[in-house]
Amino acid sequence: MEQVTANVFTETRLRGCNPSYVVTTAGVVMIDTPQLPTKAVAMRKQAEGHGPIRFLINTEHHVDHIFGNYYFKGVGEVVQHQGVFDNFMVVFPDLDPFAYAAEAIPTDDPDGAAIFPDRDEYYADPNKGTAVFTGDLTLRLGGHTFHLLHTPGHTPGQVAVYVPEERLVFTGDTVFSECQTWLMSSNVNQWVGALDRVRDLDVDRVVPGHGPVTTLRYLDTQKAVLLEWVAAVAAAVAKGWSRAETMKRVSFADRYPVDIGQGYMMDHIQTLNAASLWDKFTNERATATASSSAAGGP
Ligand SMILES: [Zn+2]
């Protein structure tokens, strides 16, 4: 693992998110968990070498941040925003998170097969949140403060974890550092607001959800990526391109690689990002037209 500051450790080179932990004088705080089973077990052992794990905080509900919770049963409180709790490993029509976790095993963690649960076994106790909050939350442990800032956008329950004593913030997927951004069902306007909120923090280091550790300067790049996607799809809609045509022609594949282990998802990311924005813009247009005619029109 990479030691980022005196008490902060992160792992940016695994398939999945950047699971991390902070060592305090009163125990350890985990931020997200490794998606791959053997990596989760190994990281737990390593973290517990510094003291008991008192809190496990999940920054969002996407599978790459929460599946590994299963291997952290019996630690202290599992702290989740209501939006993470409500969507925790929920199967949606376009994404089955359990199947996605299973799919990574043969290629990325063959030894993990032996400790990969079957679906019923998993859902019986996936180690979901035990301390659930709305808005922001501040935790104190030992000499450390953990400000959990609700920063929705990438997901509704997104949180950033600001640790002033380490002059560092964990942003989760509000920041994709030097790798492809997954928009999926994000709210881009909120996401830009989240970046602005994080930008105001007094920190030296930013631990992103994916990619290498970075600084506040990168937030401007992340904002530009979001706004470029929005502008490109808005222009496609303005030209009258269909959903299929937009998916085919709007792509930022040449901008960054996909984060480790998921290169095969490049086309999926590009088409899903384009389609989700196209749906949003054309829906907004339909809704605006409906409401303006309901109000009698201009
Ligand atoms: Zn992620």
Residues whose N, C-alpha, C, O or C-beta is under 5 A from the ligand:
A	BS01	ZN	C17 H62 D64 D173 G209
